Amino acid sequence: MCYCNRMTEKQIIDAVIKNGAKDMKDIIRLTGAMKNTKCEINNPLGKCCGSVIQETINKALDMKDCE
């Protein structure tokens, strides 16, 4: 997910489900994702991971609603 801070999809999902993250600000605060802005260098896609992280937040919120 976040190549700059080595965050995985599972860590983002856990932050939502286990720690109550609801949005990007919560994810940044809880995980440190997106704090090191060298996306063009670290991310193989050469762009910011924000949109992918937001999709994962939405996915995790949907999973949480189904519990």
HUGIZI-V498046 format. One record per helix or strand of 3 or more residues. SS is the DSSP state (~ for helix, > for strand). FROM is the first residue (numbers start at 1). TO is the last residue. Records with the same first field share a line. If there is no record, write none. Layout:
BEGIN
SS: FROM-TO ; FROM-TO
END
This chain:
BEGIN
~: 9-17 ; 24-31 ; 39-42 ; 50-65
END
